[in-house]
Structures are given as C-alpha cells and as structure tokens.
C-alpha cells in the first residue's frame, strides 16, 4: 500500500506518520463540516425555487443536527470494531450520496431524507469523536495541541467555505454550490482510501512520543449505553450535558442555520452575511486553540462561566447591531473567539470525573446533548420566524440561556486531587 513506503520515507526524514493522519483528519473534518454548514446558506434559494417555508426547511436541518449528535456516542465504537478507514469512507460516501440526490429532489420529504438523514448520519461519524480518536491513538506527546487543531477544523469548516458557496449560489444556483462541496468530499474520500490507517502499529511505528510499538489488541468492552448508565448517575454529567445543550442551541442551531436569513431581514445580502460567518470561522480557529492552552492552566469551570456569559451578552446585543459587514465585524470577532472554545474545558472536566478510558464515550453523549440543543433551536427559530415574521425572540432566548449556562458551570464539583505517593 502507498502509506507503507510513505511512512518509511517520512521516518527517514524524521517525520512521524501521525502528522499525516492529523492532516488527513483535519481535511476530513473540514470538508464534512462544510457540507453540514452549506444548507444554512442555501435556505433562501430553496424557499424561492420550491416555495417551502422557513419552518419546513428548518425541520430537515433540525433532523440533520440531531442525527449529527446522536451518532457520536456510537461512532467511537464503530471505529473500534470496523476500523477508521471503513467507517470514514462509508460516512463520506453517505454525505456525497445525499447531496448529489438532493440536486434532483422535488418534494419536501426528499429534503428530509437527503439533507436530514444522509448528511446528519454521515457527518456525525466524522465529527469531534473522529478527531479525539486519531489524537488519542496516534499521539502520546502533543496530544492536546492536535485535539485543539482538529476541534477547530470542524467549526471552522462550517464557516470558512460559506462565502464561496454563497457566491456560487448567487451566480450559478444552489446546485452548482453543492457540486463544489461534493468535489471536496470526493477528494477526501480518495485520500482516505490511500492514506488512512487504523493505528501506528499498522505502519510499524509507535505513537508519536512513545518508544515502543503497541501491538496489544484494542479494548472492545466499553459499550455506549453501559457507560451512559454509569455517567447518568452523577450531577456532573447532567450539568455538562445541559450546558452543552445550550452551547449547541447558541451556535450550530441558531447562528450557523439562521444567521444568513436573519441578516436578510435587515437587508444584508447572503454573500455579505456569509462573509461575516467566515470571519467568525477565522477567529474561532484562534479561540479554540487558545482555549485548549487556557484549560491546561486555569479552572475549567471558570473558563466555561466566562465563555457562556460573554456569548450570552453578544447574542442579546446582536439585534441592536448595524447590519453591514463592518457593523457586524465586532460581533463576528467577539463571538467567533467563543464559538467552540467550550470544547476543551468540557472535555477536561469529563476526563477528570470519568477517567480517560471512558471520557471519549461520555463526551460523545454530552456532544449528543449539544446537537439536541442545536436541533431544537434550529426548528424553534424557524417556527418563530414563520409565525411572527422575525428572528429576534429566538436570539433573545438563546442569549438568556447562555447566561444560565454560565451559572450552571460553577455548580460542578471537581474531584479532589489524589496526594502524591511518598518517596521511598
């Protein structure tokens, strides 16, 4: 296979194959996140062509966000059982199939299947859990940096391509914009078949930072529902689940799905609004990596208090902003730094409470709460817009919920540090 001589060539240059895996995973998460974020920009085009209401389209997008999170607890188990390459390749094929078939859809039920089910399940199999799995398996040193980079790629991918997608939609139609997304996903699919490997031992290497090749069989006795049953008995799990529910409601479900349409109500064209989202993506990348650095040095509870509190203030302020690119730029910078900065401290608190072996699956269930919140507000905001002809109440609700999440984060009781054993 190609990766074996490539691994040997990289090793000769003192470059670990783990960095190839990190780069490939970065690309996968970036492109699948692009597919997840594109429908929010294309919503006005579907309304114009098919006559569907905002509430109708939002129901399909809400299902997509719900499935995106619901599959997360099981994604790690699938990767453990069937291998990274098979699971990721199937996920990419599912997304491409759904987007391609949507180009010939005529009825609302087809939108629900192609954009709701196909895209939601496929993206869920390549979401944050994929990044955590690759970072854990391939890196023993620099693992935190890799997790930060991969987490940032997921959120950034949902925003960075949106201006180009909006321009293609305006110039050539929404189907042409989807062709671009499918092309990016197809490129990632080919690279997965050529380069992706399950573990460092598959190319005869130890994990980055280790000295011995780990040939032990991977543990397969952690079942998602068993871990959930144990975690659900603790207050920490429910606080993290609840705050992440609010996190999803105030990011993916609201801003990613409805921000372009919300700006349209104030006369801002879709291309410019997508440019504001792209600016958020740039600062999200900086903010998420910075949050990882801060979570290694400060109490994660206070970090979450600050993140949710500042996000709530920004959302409550947004309806009073000037709806031009430069008028919204301060909001884009401020909100972008905070977009997904909640992930590193949330993951750290989960690991402290449940241990590193179970933390991945527990975080998968917490992430399901994130997407449940996203799906709820995606539909609710669309319903509010259809019934009251304005999005403003949805943004005020989300901002108020963020302030509640800030207070909830402080109620988490961290485990007491175990005393170091006495020296012999």
N, C-alpha and C positions, 0 to 999 in steps of 0.2 A: 504493500500500500504506500501511497505517497507520503503519509505522515511519518513512516519509519525512517526513510532516508532524510526527510526534512528534520526530524528530531535529532538524527546523528549530525547533520550539518550545523544545526543550531548549537548543539552541545560542543562541537569543535570550536565554535566562536564564543563559547561560554555564555550562551543564551538558553535559558530553560524553556522547554516546550509549553510550560504552564502559561507563559505570556502569549503564546499563540492561542491557547484555549481562552484566555481572558479577552484577547482582542476579538476572537470569533464570537464569544458570548456577548460582548459589547455590541457587535454588529447585529446579532440576532435580536437582542432586547430592544435595540434602537429601531429596527425595521418593524418588528411586531407592535411596538408602541405607536409607531407611525400609523399602522393600519387601525389601531384602536382609536386614535385621535382624529383620523380623517373624517368620519361621519359627522362630527360636530360642525365642521366647516361646510360640508356638503348639504346640510339640512335645508337651507333656503332653496337650493336647486331642486331638491325632491318636492318641496312644497309647491314650487312653481310648475313643475312638469306633471305631477300626479294629483295635485290638489289635496294632499294629505295635510292634516292639521299638525301643529307642534306637539300636541298631546299624543297623537297616533305615532308619529316618528319617535318621540321620546320613549314610548313603551318598548320599542325594539331596542333602542340604545340602552334602556334600563336593564333589559334582559341580558344584553351583552356584558354590561358591567357586573351584574350579579354573577353570571357564569364565570367571568374572568376571576372573581374572587373565590367562588365556590369550588373550583377545580384545584385551587392552590394547595390545600392540605393533602390532596391525593397525588399531586404532581411529583413530589419527592419520592413517594412510594413507587410510582410508575418508573421513575428514573432508576431507582434501586433495583427493580425487578427486571426491566427490559433494556436498560442502558440509555445513556444520554442521546446517542446518535439516533436510535429508532424513535424515541419519544419526540425529540425536537423536529426531526424530519416529518413525522406524521402531523405535528402541530402546524408547521409551515405549510404543508400541503392542504390542510384543512382551511387555513385562512385564505390562501390563494384561491381555492375552490369556491369558497363563499363569496369573495369579492368578484371573481370572474362571473359566476352565475348571476350576481346581482345586476350586472350590466344588461341583462335581458328580462329583468323582472317587470311585472305589470301590476301585481296586486300586493296589498299590504301584508298578507300572510307570508309572501316570499321575502319581504324585507325582514320580517321577524326571524325567519329561518337562516337567511344568508348573512345578515349583519348582526342578528342577535345570537343565534346558536353557534353557527360555524366560527365566526370571529371571536366570540366570547370564550368558547372552549379552547380554541387554538392558542389565543393569546394567554389564557390562564396557564397553559402548560409551558409557556416560555417567559413567565413573569419573574418576580423577585426571587421565587424559590429556585429557579434555574441559576441565577447569579450566586445565591448563597451556597448551592450545591457545588458549583465549579470552584468557588473560592475556598470552600472547606476541603474538598478533595485534593486540589492541586497546589494549595499554598498553606504552608505552615508559618512562613515568615511573610510579612507584608499583607496578611490576610485582611486586616481592617481597611487598608488602602484599596484593595481590589474590590471588597464589598461596597465601599463608598462609590467607586467609579462605576461599577455595574448598576447599582441602585440609581445613580444619577442618570445613566444612559436611558433607563426605562422612562422616567418622567420627561427627560429632555427630548426623547424621540417622539413623544406625544405632541410636542410643541414646535420643534425645530423645523419640520418639513411643512408646517401648515401654510406659511406664506406662498410657497411654490404650488401647493395643492390648490390654494385659493386662486392663484393667477391662472393655472391651467383650467380650472373650472370656469372662470370668467371669460377666458379666451376661446376655449375649445369644448367646454362642457364637462360635467362631473365624471362621465365615463373615461375620458382621457386622463383625468386626475387619478382614477383608480388603476389605469394601466401602469402609471409610474410606480404606484405602491406595489402592485403585483410584480413588476420587474425587480424592485429591490428585494422582495421576499424570495423570488426565484433565484437571485444571485446568492442570497444567504443559504438557500436550500442546497445548491451545488457545493458550496464551501463546507457545509455540514457533512455531506457525504464524503468529501475528500479529506477533511482535516480533523473532524471531531472524534475524540477518543474518550472512553469512559473514565479511566483512572491513569495516573502516572505510570503504574506498572505495565500498562498496555504498550508503552513505548520504552520500557526498560529503565525508567527513571524513578527516583524518589520524589516526593512532593517538594516544592520549592522551599528551601530552608532546612530540609531533612538530609540525612546522610545515607539512610538505608532505604532500599526499595521495599514498600509494604505489599507483600503478596498475600496477606490474610484475606479470607473471604469476607465480604461486607456483611454487616449485621442486617437481618431482614425481619426481626421480631417486633419492631415498633409499628403497630397498626394505628392509623389516624384516629379511629373512634376510641380506641383504648386510651391513647394519650389525651384526647379531648375530655373523656370522662374523668380522668385524674385532675386535669387542669381546671375543669369547671367547678371543682370544689373549693377553689381559692378566690379570694376577693381580688387579688392582683390580676388574674386573668380577665375578670369581668370589667375591671377599670380600664385595662389596656384595650379590651375588645370595644368598650363603649367610646373611649377617646378616639380609637382608630375608625370607628363608625362615623364619628363626626369629622375626622380627617378626610375620609372619602367623600362625605357629603359636601365638604367645602372646597374640594379640589376637582377630582375627576368628574363627579356627578354634576357639579354646578359650572365651574369655570371652563373646564375642557369641553363640556357638552353644549352649554348655552351662552358662553361669553360672546361669540360672534353674533348670534341672533340678538342678544341683549344690546350690543353696540349698535346693531342695525336699527333698533327702536329709537336711537338718538341720532340717526343719520350718518353713522360711520360705516363706510363700505366694508365688505367682508375681507378684502385684501389687506386693508389697513388694520382691521381688528386682528387678523391672523398675524400680522407683523408684531402687534403688541404681545400676543401669545408667544411668539418666537423669542422676543426679548425676555419674557418670563423664563423660557427654557434655558437661555444662556445663564441667567443668574441663579436658576435652580441648580444647575450643574455646580456652580461655585458654592452655593449654600449647603448642598447635601454633603459634599466633601468636607467643608468646614464643620458641619455638624458632627461628622464622624470624628474629627480631630477634637472637638469640644467634649464629646461624650466620653472620651478616654481620660479627660482631665476634670470634669465637673459632674455634679449630681444630675443624673438624667431626669429626675422628677422636675427640678427647677428649669432645665432646658425645655421640657415639654410645656411647662407653665408659660414660659416666655414665648415659645413658638405659637401655641394656640391663642394666647392673649393678643399678640401682635397681629396674627391673622384675622382674629375677630374684629379688631379695630379697623383694619384695612377694608374688610368686606362691608362693614357698616358705613364707612366713608365713601365707598365706590359710587353709589348712586348720585352723590353730590359733586363728582369729579367733572372736569371739562372733557367731553368726548371727542378729543382729537388725539393723534398719535403722541404728541408732546404733552398733552394734558393728562394722558393715561400712563405716560412713561414712569413717573414716580411710583404709581401703584404697581406697575409691572416689575420694577426693580425690587421694591419692598416685598411684594407678595411672592415674587419668584425666588428670592433667597429662602423663603419659608415653605415653598411648595411641598417638598417631600423630605424636608430636614427632620421630620418627626421619626423617620425610619430608624436611624442608628440608635437613638436613645431608647426607643420602644423595643428594638431587638435586644439591646443590652439588658434592659430590665427583665425581659423574658428569660434570657440566659441565666441571669442571677437567680431568678426564682425557680426555674425548672431544670437547670443544668444544660450543658452544651449538647448532650446527646438528644434531648427532647426539644430543645429550643427551636429547631427548624420546623418541626411539625406543629408545635404550639404557635409559632409565629404564622404558619400557614393558616391556622384557624383564626388568628387575630386579623390577618390580611383579608380573610373572608368577610369579617365584620367591616373592614374598610370598604370593600366593594358592595356590600349590602347597603351601607350608607350612601355610596355613590349612586347605586341603582334607585334608591328611594328618592333622593333629591332630583335625579335626572327626570323621573316621571312627575314628581310633585311640581317642579319648576315649570315643566311643560304644561301641566294642568292649570297652574296659576296663570301662565301667560295666555292660554286659550280662554279661560273663564273671565279674567279681569283685564286682559289686554296690557299687562305689564309684568315685568320680572321682579320689580323692586321688593315685594314681600318675600320672595324666595331668598334674595341676598340678605335681607334683614334677619330672616330666620337662621340662615347659615352663620352669619356673624355672631348672633346671640349664642348659638350652640357652641361655637369656638370658645367663647368666654367661659361657658360651663365646663368645657373640656379642660381648660387651663386650671380651674379649681379642682377638678377630679384628679388630675395628675398628682397633686400634692397629697392625696389621701393614700397613695401607695406606700406600704411599709417595706423597706428594703431588708433583705436578710442580713443578720449581723455577721460581720466578718469573723471567720474562724481564726483563733490565735495560732500563730506560727509555732511549730513544734520546737521544743527546747533543743539547743545544740548538745550533742553527745559530749 
